[in-house]
Amino acid sequence: MIDYLSLIHGIGGLSKSLSEWLTALGPVGIFGISLIDSALVPLPTGPDLSLIVLSALNPARMPLYVFLATLGSAIGSTGLYMAARQAGMRALKTVNPERRQRIEGLLGRYDLLAVIVPAILPPPFPFKLFVLSAGAFKLKAIRFMIAIVIGRTVRFLIEGILAIEFGKDADLIIRRQGPKVLAATVAILLAVFAIRFFRSRMRPAEQSAIQPE
């Protein structure tokens, strides 16, 4: 009889070892971690801890680490999105119907923001569920990719800056204060989108007002 508990621990230990090995590879490793974590099996700490450790050790390379972590996450997430798009609603067959409807409503109402915000928020927020939902509900691919790049860039940049300021302790700070920091970032993004929306609505009215009779 299979000892499932031992098997789970074994898989967890293997994932941790893989993360540590990839982190040791530096830039290439952080790209690999982000790709695997987004497209395949979630790794214990994802790319976040690796980015913090590498940025703390080599602050000058922090922008490179942020770029590669974002690139890996964008490619991996897009692959998962495309698979869900092909599968349709079958991709969400294990999701509670009420939760599925709530996410569909968020995507229909907020569009890009419904992907950007989950892309910024730290674990244990179910980011992959929003990726699968974006595919199943046919959010336009280009808009999905833009949202992933914006959200992940913001998240990784915050982590990189904190790593430079506080070293490896940044991981502990993010775990304790991360939701507050990221909530403030989300609020700022919402304000920016709201301003852009109202400006776009006001321009046609202004143009029609100055047209000669």
C-alpha positions as YAML, in Angstrom:
chain: A
units: angstrom
residues:
- id: 1
  name: MET
  ca: [0.00, 0.00, 0.00]
- id: 2
  name: ILE
  ca: [1.33, 3.44, -0.94]
- id: 3
  name: ASP
  ca: [2.26, 5.78, 1.92]
- id: 4
  name: TYR
  ca: [0.63, 8.92, 0.48]
- id: 5
  name: LEU
  ca: [1.89, 11.17, 3.27]
- id: 6
  name: SER
  ca: [5.49, 10.18, 2.57]
- id: 7
  name: LEU
  ca: [4.90, 10.65, -1.15]
- id: 8
  name: ILE
  ca: [3.59, 14.20, -0.60]
- id: 9
  name: HIS
  ca: [6.55, 15.05, 1.62]
- id: 10
  name: GLY
  ca: [8.88, 13.60, -1.00]
- id: 11
  name: ILE
  ca: [7.39, 15.73, -3.78]
- id: 12
  name: GLY
  ca: [7.56, 18.81, -1.56]
- id: 13
  name: GLY
  ca: [11.20, 18.14, -0.76]
- id: 14
  name: LEU
  ca: [12.01, 17.62, -4.44]
- id: 15
  name: SER
  ca: [10.30, 20.91, -5.36]
- id: 16
  name: LYS
  ca: [12.26, 22.73, -2.67]
- id: 17
  name: SER
  ca: [15.53, 21.25, -3.91]
- id: 18
  name: LEU
  ca: [14.65, 22.24, -7.48]
- id: 19
  name: SER
  ca: [13.94, 25.82, -6.36]
- id: 20
  name: GLU
  ca: [17.24, 26.03, -4.49]
- id: 21
  name: TRP
  ca: [19.17, 24.61, -7.45]
- id: 22
  name: LEU
  ca: [17.56, 27.01, -9.90]
- id: 23
  name: THR
  ca: [18.14, 29.99, -7.59]
- id: 24
  name: ALA
  ca: [21.84, 29.11, -7.56]
- id: 25
  name: LEU
  ca: [21.86, 29.56, -11.36]
- id: 26
  name: GLY
  ca: [21.07, 33.27, -10.97]
- id: 27
  name: PRO
  ca: [19.22, 35.02, -13.83]
- id: 28
  name: VAL
  ca: [18.60, 31.83, -15.82]
- id: 29
  name: GLY
  ca: [17.36, 30.10, -12.69]
- id: 30
  name: ILE
  ca: [14.86, 32.78, -11.72]
- id: 31
  name: PHE
  ca: [13.42, 32.68, -15.24]
- id: 32
  name: GLY
  ca: [13.08, 28.89, -14.94]
- id: 33
  name: ILE
  ca: [11.43, 29.10, -11.52]
- id: 34
  name: SER
  ca: [8.89, 31.66, -12.76]
- id: 35
  name: LEU
  ca: [8.11, 29.59, -15.86]
- id: 36
  name: ILE
  ca: [7.65, 26.31, -13.97]
- id: 37
  name: ASP
  ca: [5.69, 27.91, -11.12]
- id: 38
  name: SER
  ca: [3.27, 29.65, -13.52]
- id: 39
  name: ALA
  ca: [2.76, 26.93, -16.12]
- id: 40
  name: LEU
  ca: [3.24, 23.63, -14.34]
- id: 41
  name: VAL
  ca: [3.74, 22.76, -10.66]
- id: 42
  name: PRO
  ca: [3.61, 25.56, -8.06]
- id: 43
  name: LEU
  ca: [6.99, 25.65, -6.31]
- id: 44
  name: PRO
  ca: [7.12, 26.14, -2.51]
- id: 45
  name: THR
  ca: [8.09, 29.82, -2.55]
- id: 46
  name: GLY
  ca: [7.59, 30.53, -6.24]
- id: 47
  name: PRO
  ca: [10.01, 33.04, -7.78]
- id: 48
  name: ASP
  ca: [9.46, 35.52, -4.93]
- id: 49
  name: LEU
  ca: [12.01, 34.28, -2.41]
- id: 50
  name: SER
  ca: [14.57, 33.62, -5.15]
- id: 51
  name: LEU
  ca: [14.16, 37.18, -6.46]
- id: 52
  name: ILE
  ca: [14.56, 38.59, -2.94]
- id: 53
  name: VAL
  ca: [17.68, 36.53, -2.21]
- id: 54
  name: LEU
  ca: [19.34, 37.34, -5.54]
- id: 55
  name: SER
  ca: [18.44, 41.05, -5.36]
- id: 56
  name: ALA
  ca: [19.79, 41.29, -1.80]
- id: 57
  name: LEU
  ca: [23.07, 39.68, -2.89]
- id: 58
  name: ASN
  ca: [23.42, 41.72, -6.08]
- id: 59
  name: PRO
  ca: [21.30, 44.92, -5.97]
- id: 60
  name: ALA
  ca: [22.65, 46.20, -9.31]
- id: 61
  name: ARG
  ca: [21.04, 43.23, -11.07]
- id: 62
  name: MET
  ca: [17.63, 43.66, -9.44]
- id: 63
  name: PRO
  ca: [15.99, 45.13, -12.61]
- id: 64
  name: LEU
  ca: [17.27, 42.13, -14.59]
- id: 65
  name: TYR
  ca: [15.84, 39.68, -12.04]
- id: 66
  name: VAL
  ca: [12.49, 41.51, -12.12]
- id: 67
  name: PHE
  ca: [12.44, 41.42, -15.92]
- id: 68
  name: LEU
  ca: [13.27, 37.69, -16.12]
- id: 69
  name: ALA
  ca: [10.83, 36.74, -13.35]
- id: 70
  name: THR
  ca: [8.09, 38.70, -15.16]
- id: 71
  name: LEU
  ca: [9.01, 37.16, -18.52]
- id: 72
  name: GLY
  ca: [8.98, 33.61, -17.16]
- id: 73
  name: SER
  ca: [5.68, 34.19, -15.37]
- id: 74
  name: ALA
  ca: [4.10, 35.79, -18.47]
- id: 75
  name: ILE
  ca: [5.14, 32.90, -20.73]
- id: 76
  name: GLY
  ca: [4.05, 30.25, -18.25]
- id: 77
  name: SER
  ca: [0.73, 31.94, -17.48]
- id: 78
  name: THR
  ca: [-0.01, 32.46, -21.18]
- id: 79
  name: GLY
  ca: [0.57, 28.74, -21.81]
- id: 80
  name: LEU
  ca: [-1.89, 27.88, -19.03]
- id: 81
  name: TYR
  ca: [-4.35, 30.48, -20.36]
- id: 82
  name: MET
  ca: [-4.19, 29.02, -23.89]
- id: 83
  name: ALA
  ca: [-4.78, 25.49, -22.56]
- id: 84
  name: ALA
  ca: [-7.83, 26.73, -20.62]
- id: 85
  name: ARG
  ca: [-9.07, 28.61, -23.69]
- id: 86
  name: GLN
  ca: [-8.95, 25.38, -25.69]
- id: 87
  name: ALA
  ca: [-10.61, 23.36, -22.92]
- id: 88
  name: GLY
  ca: [-13.35, 25.94, -22.31]
- id: 89
  name: MET
  ca: [-15.50, 25.38, -19.22]
- id: 90
  name: ARG
  ca: [-13.89, 21.96, -18.68]
- id: 91
  name: ALA
  ca: [-10.88, 23.84, -17.29]
- id: 92
  name: LEU
  ca: [-13.07, 24.96, -14.38]
- id: 93
  name: LYS
  ca: [-14.97, 21.74, -13.76]
- id: 94
  name: THR
  ca: [-13.52, 21.37, -10.24]
- id: 95
  name: VAL
  ca: [-14.34, 24.97, -9.28]
- id: 96
  name: ASN
  ca: [-17.40, 25.70, -7.15]
- id: 97
  name: PRO
  ca: [-20.14, 27.07, -9.50]
- id: 98
  name: GLU
  ca: [-20.79, 30.07, -7.24]
- id: 99
  name: ARG
  ca: [-17.11, 30.96, -7.20]
- id: 100
  name: ARG
  ca: [-16.91, 30.48, -10.96]
- id: 101
  name: GLN
  ca: [-19.80, 32.90, -11.51]
- id: 102
  name: ARG
  ca: [-18.19, 35.45, -9.20]
- id: 103
  name: ILE
  ca: [-14.93, 35.35, -11.15]
- id: 104
  name: GLU
  ca: [-16.81, 35.56, -14.46]
- id: 105
  name: GLY
  ca: [-18.55, 38.66, -13.14]
- id: 106
  name: LEU
  ca: [-15.25, 40.23, -12.12]
- id: 107
  name: LEU
  ca: [-13.72, 39.57, -15.54]
- id: 108
  name: GLY
  ca: [-16.77, 40.99, -17.30]
- id: 109
  name: ARG
  ca: [-16.90, 44.09, -15.14]
- id: 110
  name: TYR
  ca: [-13.24, 44.92, -14.56]
- id: 111
  name: ASP
  ca: [-11.52, 43.30, -17.57]
- id: 112
  name: LEU
  ca: [-7.73, 43.77, -17.20]
- id: 113
  name: LEU
  ca: [-7.94, 44.75, -13.54]
- id: 114
  name: ALA
  ca: [-9.50, 41.37, -12.71]
- id: 115
  name: VAL
  ca: [-6.18, 39.80, -13.79]
- id: 116
  name: ILE
  ca: [-3.76, 42.56, -12.77]
- id: 117
  name: VAL
  ca: [-4.83, 42.56, -9.11]
- id: 118
  name: PRO
  ca: [-4.49, 38.76, -8.60]
- id: 119
  name: ALA
  ca: [-1.13, 38.91, -10.40]
- id: 120
  name: ILE
  ca: [0.09, 41.39, -7.78]
- id: 121
  name: LEU
  ca: [-1.30, 39.70, -4.67]
- id: 122
  name: PRO
  ca: [0.99, 37.25, -2.83]
- id: 123
  name: PRO
  ca: [0.24, 33.59, -2.02]
- id: 124
  name: PRO
  ca: [-2.00, 31.98, -0.91]
- id: 125
  name: PHE
  ca: [-4.21, 34.05, -3.24]
- id: 126
  name: PRO
  ca: [-5.44, 31.61, -5.98]
- id: 127
  name: PHE
  ca: [-3.84, 33.36, -8.97]
- id: 128
  name: LYS
  ca: [-3.94, 30.31, -11.26]
- id: 129
  name: LEU
  ca: [-7.72, 30.17, -10.88]
- id: 130
  name: PHE
  ca: [-7.95, 33.63, -12.48]
- id: 131
  name: VAL
  ca: [-5.58, 32.55, -15.25]
- id: 132
  name: LEU
  ca: [-7.72, 29.50, -16.01]
- id: 133
  name: SER
  ca: [-10.90, 31.59, -15.81]
- id: 134
  name: ALA
  ca: [-9.49, 34.21, -18.20]
- id: 135
  name: GLY
  ca: [-8.90, 31.43, -20.71]
- id: 136
  name: ALA
  ca: [-12.19, 29.63, -20.16]
- id: 137
  name: PHE
  ca: [-14.21, 32.86, -20.45]
- id: 138
  name: LYS
  ca: [-12.24, 33.94, -23.54]
- id: 139
  name: LEU
  ca: [-10.62, 37.15, -22.30]
- id: 140
  name: LYS
  ca: [-8.69, 38.51, -25.31]
- id: 141
  name: ALA
  ca: [-5.17, 37.08, -25.38]
- id: 142
  name: ILE
  ca: [-3.38, 40.40, -25.88]
- id: 143
  name: ARG
  ca: [-5.28, 41.97, -22.99]
- id: 144
  name: PHE
  ca: [-4.50, 38.97, -20.79]
- id: 145
  name: MET
  ca: [-0.77, 39.20, -21.55]
- id: 146
  name: ILE
  ca: [-0.72, 42.96, -20.89]
- id: 147
  name: ALA
  ca: [-2.43, 42.37, -17.54]
- id: 148
  name: ILE
  ca: [0.05, 39.66, -16.54]
- id: 149
  name: VAL
  ca: [3.06, 41.80, -17.44]
- id: 150
  name: ILE
  ca: [1.72, 44.82, -15.53]
- id: 151
  name: GLY
  ca: [0.72, 42.83, -12.44]
- id: 152
  name: ARG
  ca: [3.86, 40.73, -12.19]
- id: 153
  name: THR
  ca: [6.17, 43.68, -12.87]
- id: 154
  name: VAL
  ca: [4.57, 45.63, -10.03]
- id: 155
  name: ARG
  ca: [4.78, 42.67, -7.65]
- id: 156
  name: PHE
  ca: [8.37, 41.72, -8.44]
- id: 157
  name: LEU
  ca: [9.54, 45.34, -8.47]
- id: 158
  name: ILE
  ca: [8.12, 45.89, -4.97]
- id: 159
  name: GLU
  ca: [9.90, 42.74, -3.78]
- id: 160
  name: GLY
  ca: [13.17, 43.78, -5.42]
- id: 161
  name: ILE
  ca: [13.10, 47.24, -3.86]
- id: 162
  name: LEU
  ca: [12.35, 45.78, -0.43]
- id: 163
  name: ALA
  ca: [15.19, 43.26, -0.89]
- id: 164
  name: ILE
  ca: [17.67, 46.08, -1.56]
- id: 165
  name: GLU
  ca: [16.43, 48.04, 1.45]
- id: 166
  name: PHE
  ca: [16.08, 45.21, 3.97]
- id: 167
  name: GLY
  ca: [18.11, 42.32, 2.55]
- id: 168
  name: LYS
  ca: [16.79, 38.79, 3.00]
- id: 169
  name: ASP
  ca: [14.50, 40.05, 5.79]
- id: 170
  name: ALA
  ca: [12.33, 41.45, 2.98]
- id: 171
  name: ASP
  ca: [10.66, 38.05, 2.69]
- id: 172
  name: LEU
  ca: [9.50, 38.24, 6.31]
- id: 173
  name: ILE
  ca: [8.33, 41.84, 5.82]
- id: 174
  name: ILE
  ca: [6.33, 40.85, 2.75]
- id: 175
  name: ARG
  ca: [4.71, 37.95, 4.61]
- id: 176
  name: ARG
  ca: [3.70, 40.22, 7.47]
- id: 177
  name: GLN
  ca: [3.04, 43.53, 5.70]
- id: 178
  name: GLY
  ca: [2.72, 42.38, 2.09]
- id: 179
  name: PRO
  ca: [-1.08, 42.51, 1.90]
- id: 180
  name: LYS
  ca: [-1.07, 46.13, 3.16]
- id: 181
  name: VAL
  ca: [1.68, 47.20, 0.75]
- id: 182
  name: LEU
  ca: [0.07, 45.46, -2.20]
- id: 183
  name: ALA
  ca: [-3.40, 46.71, -1.26]
- id: 184
  name: ALA
  ca: [-2.05, 50.27, -1.39]
- id: 185
  name: THR
  ca: [-0.50, 49.51, -4.79]
- id: 186
  name: VAL
  ca: [-3.81, 48.13, -6.07]
- id: 187
  name: ALA
  ca: [-5.60, 51.26, -4.81]
- id: 188
  name: ILE
  ca: [-3.15, 53.44, -6.74]
- id: 189
  name: LEU
  ca: [-3.68, 51.37, -9.90]
- id: 190
  name: LEU
  ca: [-7.44, 51.66, -9.54]
- id: 191
  name: ALA
  ca: [-7.12, 55.44, -9.19]
- id: 192
  name: VAL
  ca: [-4.95, 55.64, -12.31]
- id: 193
  name: PHE
  ca: [-7.42, 53.56, -14.35]
- id: 194
  name: ALA
  ca: [-10.33, 55.65, -13.07]
- id: 195
  name: ILE
  ca: [-8.60, 58.89, -14.07]
- id: 196
  name: ARG
  ca: [-7.80, 57.54, -17.53]
- id: 197
  name: PHE
  ca: [-11.39, 56.33, -17.95]
- id: 198
  name: PHE
  ca: [-12.93, 59.69, -17.05]
- id: 199
  name: ARG
  ca: [-10.46, 61.57, -19.27]
- id: 200
  name: SER
  ca: [-11.34, 59.35, -22.23]
- id: 201
  name: ARG
  ca: [-15.04, 60.04, -21.62]
- id: 202
  name: MET
  ca: [-14.50, 63.79, -21.31]
- id: 203
  name: ARG
  ca: [-12.48, 64.25, -24.52]
- id: 204
  name: PRO
  ca: [-15.36, 63.55, -26.96]
- id: 205
  name: ALA
  ca: [-17.59, 65.94, -25.00]
- id: 206
  name: GLU
  ca: [-14.93, 68.68, -25.11]
- id: 207
  name: GLN
  ca: [-14.36, 68.20, -28.86]
- id: 208
  name: SER
  ca: [-18.09, 68.41, -29.64]
- id: 209
  name: ALA
  ca: [-18.35, 71.57, -27.48]
- id: 210
  name: ILE
  ca: [-15.69, 73.47, -29.47]
- id: 211
  name: GLN
  ca: [-16.95, 72.48, -32.92]
- id: 212
  name: PRO
  ca: [-18.37, 75.49, -34.88]
- id: 213
  name: GLU
  ca: [-22.10, 75.55, -35.35]
...
